[in-house]
């Protein structure tokens, strides 16, 4: 049985980047048959010293991604003293960034992991908004960070998606006179719910445009003032019963309404 070559990976973060690079290079030699021993979250010189002694004993290479200057300098010095080949996987590119952009690096480990976590939280929030859009599944109401309620065409869906990009899980529920609101709406804390209202004139205008886009007659009941007033009255009663904050979206952009929602949530949840 052929003895595998050992490569020690050292990182002051997870070490996934270094391990990936080592594996990529290793595939060019003996089909990648190397024993990679990862040492993550290295925080002090004692951790590095342990790996130095092992690497010297086994005549191994050290590949590292360390951004903390003191640890990097110590590793470089000790590897040189012990005759160990230590490869810095970050500095060449980092130095190129410094030269090109004329900015110093942060020298803080784990920033990539933090970015990844933020990204996946955003994706999770977007998927949540899609799943619980338009009252599709009332179970989402109790799981949401924010629940938006209002009549049709009060920007519930675009607001849900905008807030999802801010990493908030948002469910939205249409309020229609013929459909009783879900029980879950009255079980959540009032601070989790936001009511959206709009002026009858503005809603009439929006709904007429919507009907036109669908190729339907603008005189349809959906856009009639009588129907609009009935819906708004019903929605107002539900919002009062819930006891939620209410925002008039009549002449507001999505970004403006979202900002108001976040301000309300911040104020409500600070008590």
Long-range contacts (C-beta under 8 A, 24 or more apart in sequence): 2-30, 2-33, 4-33, 4-34, 4-35, 5-30, 5-33, 5-34, 5-35, 5-60, 5-61, 6-34, 6-35, 6-37, 6-55, 6-58, 6-60, 7-34, 7-35, 7-36, 7-37, 7-60, 7-61, 7-62, 7-63, 8-37, 8-39, 8-51, 8-54, 8-55, 8-60, 8-61, 8-62, 8-63, 9-36, 9-37, 9-38, 9-39, 9-62, 9-63, 9-64, 10-39, 10-42, 10-48, 10-51, 10-62, 10-63, 10-64, 10-65, 10-66, 10-75, 11-38, 11-39, 11-40, 11-41, 11-42, 11-64, 11-65, 11-66, 11-109, 12-41, 12-42, 12-43, 12-65, 12-66, 12-67, 12-68, 12-71, 12-109, 12-110, 13-40, 13-41, 13-65, 13-67, 13-109, 13-110, 13-112, 13-113, 14-40, 14-41, 14-110, 14-113, 15-39, 15-40, 15-65, 17-65, 17-89, 17-112, 18-63, 18-64, 18-65, 18-89, 21-63, 21-89, 22-63, 41-109, 42-66, 42-71, 43-71, 44-71, 45-71, 45-74, 48-74, 48-75, 48-78, 49-78, 52-78, 52-79, 52-82, 52-84, 55-79, 55-82, 55-84, 56-82, 56-83, 56-84, 60-84, 61-85, 61-86, 61-87, 62-86, 62-87, 63-87, 63-89, 64-88, 64-89, 65-89, 65-90, 66-90, 66-109, 67-94, 67-105, 67-106, 67-107, 67-108, 67-109, 68-107, 68-109, 69-107, 118-167, 121-167, 122-164, 122-165, 122-167, 124-169, 125-163, 125-164, 125-165, 125-166, 125-167, 125-168, 125-169, 125-170, 126-161, 126-164, 126-165, 128-164, 128-169, 128-170, 128-171, 129-160, 129-161, 129-163, 129-164, 129-169, 129-170, 129-171, 132-170, 132-171, 132-172, 133-157, 133-160, 133-171, 133-172, 134-172, 134-173, 134-174, 135-172, 135-173, 135-174, 135-182, 138-173, 138-182, 138-183, 138-184, 138-185, 139-184, 140-171, 141-171, 141-173, 141-182, 141-184, 141-185, 141-187, 141-188, 142-184, 142-187, 142-188, 143-169, 143-171, 144-169, 144-170, 144-171, 144-188, 144-192, 145-169, 145-170, 145-192, 146-170, 146-171, 146-192, 146-193, 146-194, 146-261, 146-265, 147-171, 147-172, 147-173, 147-185, 147-188, 147-192, 147-193, 147-194, 148-172, 148-173, 148-193, 148-194, 148-196, 149-173, 149-174, 149-175, 149-181, 149-185, 149-193, 149-194, 149-195, 149-196, 149-235, 149-238, 149-239, 149-242, 149-244, 150-174, 150-175, 150-195, 150-196, 150-197, 150-198, 150-235, 150-249, 151-175, 151-176, 151-198, 151-203, 151-228, 151-231, 151-232, 151-235, 152-176, 152-207, 152-222, 152-231, 153-198, 153-203, 153-206, 153-207, 153-210, 154-196, 154-197, 154-198, 154-203, 154-249, 155-196, 155-249, 155-254, 155-257, 156-196, 158-254, 159-196, 159-254, 159-257, 159-258, 159-261, 162-254, 162-255, 162-258, 163-258, 163-261, 163-262, 166-258, 166-262, 175-231, 175-234, 175-235, 175-238, 176-231, 176-234, 177-230, 177-231, 177-234, 181-238, 185-238, 185-242, 186-241, 186-242, 190-242, 190-243, 190-244, 190-245, 191-265, 191-268, 191-269, 193-242, 193-244, 193-245, 194-244, 194-245, 194-246, 194-247, 194-261, 194-264, 194-265, 195-235, 195-238, 195-239, 195-242, 195-244, 195-245, 195-246, 195-247, 196-246, 196-247, 196-249, 196-257, 197-232, 197-235, 197-236, 197-239, 197-246, 197-247, 197-248, 197-249, 198-232, 198-248, 198-249, 198-250, 199-248, 199-250, 200-225, 200-228, 200-229, 200-232, 202-250, 202-251, 203-228, 203-232, 204-228
